[in-house]
Amino acid sequence: MARGTRILFATDVHGSEACFIKFVKLAKEIRPHVAVLAGELTGKAVVPIVRRGHLHEVMGTRGPECLVTEADVVAFERRMRMRGLYPVRMDMDAYDAVRHDGVARRRLLAQCVMGAMRRWLSLADHGLRGTGVQLFISPAHNDDWIVDEVLRGPGPARNVDGGSAYIDDHHELLVIGHAHPTPHAGPRELPEDRLAEHIRRAADRLSDPHRAVFVLHAPPKSSGIDLVPTRRREGTDSPARPVAAGSRAVREALRDYQPLLGLHGHIHESMGAHRLGRTLCVNPGSQYARGALNAALLHIAKDKVCGFQLMTG
């Protein structure tokens, strides 16, 4: 085996159980020293499955879908979990109560999120037991704070969001799940100046930032791995141009501390790599809605990045 440390990195799975299972299987197969799943862990919606006699109806915006047999229901539930949604069986009274009560809807979503996270941690424990892989899982931008509660419990994963941990004798992993403001306001957003200070507080505690791996959820501004596609303006023939949507605070932190690696996500469409000075910045992107896992495999030695590979599967 090559000397140094190998890191498997993925992000933005958004509740897709297909992506999580693939991440665990990939880590078990290639046996990296460190596996990092960083941020946007959870899904965004509950899918009610309402029981009506011997039938079940899926309630959604496009009208009810009828599921005839128990096998149909089980298969549908599995498809939803693979796509990052939370199927829940209920009767019509429970459905009516949730449909008309915003607090009850949020409570139900929170229960689903916590149940799914516990199930994922059990899958990881079973899949990676005995492999020696160090597993780090941390929330980010859109993840509710209840995720931290689950990750604090016993299990195979460490959550060092807002701090750092040694991954070998020479390298520390720094994790910041907060992001700068976006049109889709998430619970872990900070204005750029406060995000800069949040990163700085964590980075100043590192023993050697130049050898560190910075896992900063937002990519650096204008780095080419922060491009968001835009729509063509109506009535014009000019092609739509992508917009740089990364963080200024992240770019400044990487410029000032110059770690070995910057590992990012947040911008799903912008898979790629870019160098800022000596720092290699990587965004594996995300195709979670298709159940496809995007990941990066990186190899670092004491003072350098030996190589990396972007993959989709």
Secondary structure, DSSP 8 states (H G I E B T S, - for coil): --SSEEEEEE---TT-HHHHHHHHHHHHHH--SEEEEES--S---EEEEEEETTEEEE--TT--EEE-SHHHHHHHHHHHHHHT-EEEEE-HHHHHHHHT-HHHHHHHHHHHHHHHHHHHHHHHHHHHTTS--EEEEE--TT--THHHHHHTSSSSEE--BTSEEESSSS-EEEEE--B---SS--TTB--HHHHHHHHHHHHTT-S-GGG-EEEESS-BTTSSSSEE-----TT--S----EE--BHHHHHHHHHH--SEEE--S-TT--EEEEETTEEEEE---BGGGTB-EEEEEEE-SSSEEEEEEEE-
